[in-house]
Amino acid sequence: MDFDLIVIGSGPGGYHAAIRAAQLGLKVACVEKGAVGGVCLNVGCIPTKALLHVAAELRGAKDASAFGVDFGTPKVDLAAVDRWKLDVVKKQTSGVGMLFKGNKVTLLEGEGRFTGKNTVEVAGKAYTAEKFVIATGSRPAAIPGFELDGDRIIDSTGALTIGASVPARLLVIGAGAIGLEFADVYSSFGSEVTVVEMLPQIAGAADADASKELAKALEKRGMRILTSTKVVSQKATAKGTEVTVEGQDGKREVITADRVLVAVGRRPNGAGLGLEAAGVQVDERGFVTVVNDHMQTNAPHVYAIGDVARAPLLAHKAMKEGIVAAEHAAGMPSAYDTVVPSVIYTEPELASVGMTEAEAKEAGFEVRVGRFPLSASGRASTLGVSGGLVKLIGDAKTDILLGFHMVGPNAGDIVSEAALAIEMGATLEDIALTQHPHPTISEAVMEAAEHAHGKAIHIANRRR
Ligand code: FAD
């Protein structure tokens, strides 16, 4: 065999798997047909967060007059913003290249395809290995009739480059994390933004209260959000792209936009890998079927991780799965069984981990809910923040924390406290008894836990 392990795809899942396996002494190759770092580093998590940072600075400068500081109207050099974003991406991707070198992972450039049980062909050359990790990720989902043209109609990759000028009117189709983050960016740069979502709420499967709170905040920022609404058709006119949308009641409306962003989810890259040659099953949606907690497929020498393996399509889940697969391939008993936090990096951020209230009830729990509105947080006041909330879901019988949902500043960092609490089997009381520094936004987590026990200090407690 040429290698102990060949990883196909160098996104967050693939590069974690390759490096961890190499750390454990395996001879490893990683196949990549595009840019090292995958979607996350090149056209996903990292560039969007770079743009969101610029957007936040821009809004901060504009909003500072509320605190008595006038910066005047900010001047934006879009080409410089783009260069900065690309520099951030380059720093991250070259870091992965260096880690590959440092850990002696061989990078095989080209498209990988199985041609036998233990053989993968890359750029016309066959490489053999004992074991494989499929980490080929996902691509944007399309809507028939809304074909991308790189100008009027774009996907998330197209939206990363704002171009020569900010579109006056942006229509975002899909109010998941990706759609909402771009809505935030473009709205901050001055676009009039409309978001159309087919589901009854924004932010996908988020807790209903958190979703409502985020929608309220984004609408307050000037975005128009239409839920339970689907797009029907589009046509280019002299006025712009006219998109016909239809509400649940069948009522139609034409929305004219200068740019239309299609952000309706992602499709796994399970096809075209020659998986039949390795005897690996793919389901009807294109996900490579994972059969156990070690991330093995039905062919035990082949693992599948990240977006191509299963939802949720998140980078940190891919990373964790990559580590589990690598360790198991190296003979360790590692298994994947952790909760997956998720964050929407809008302002305010929405972060959650564990069960929503509805999920907990559906799973048969008698739930105990603790809430704390950030309007009662001293730290929020000092930041000029008036909305936002923390909502904790506990099991009324055992007091164990089942879920955390937050809308507010730093929610994406604070969620890690809740993820750890859930992993450790902490109770609401554990959280309530833990000192949180004052004044911080994180105090709201403690007060929500206190509220669940009828002893919050800064808000009225329900009669118990
Ligand atoms: P990917 O990152 O998709 O990488 C797969 C790699 O495999 C690619 O480089 C591809 O070129 C390569 N490949 C595919 N087929 C082959 C082949 N046959 N041969 C060789 N190479 C191949 N997630 C978060 O957790 N947080 C975020 O903030 C976040 N923001 C996002 C923003 C945007 C705009 C987008 C699009 C996604 C975002 N995501 C975010 C999702 C995140 O990017 C993905 O969940 C993550 O990249 C999945 O990692 P992966 O390793 O499974 O695959």
Residues whose N, C-alpha, C, O or C-beta is under 5 A from the ligand:
A	BS01	FAD	I8 G9 S10 G11 P12 G13 G14 V31 E32 K33 G34 A35 G37 G38 V39 C40 V43 G44 C45 T48 G110 E111 G112 A135 T136 G137 S138 S156 I178 I305 G306 D307 V308 L313 L314 A315 H316 A318
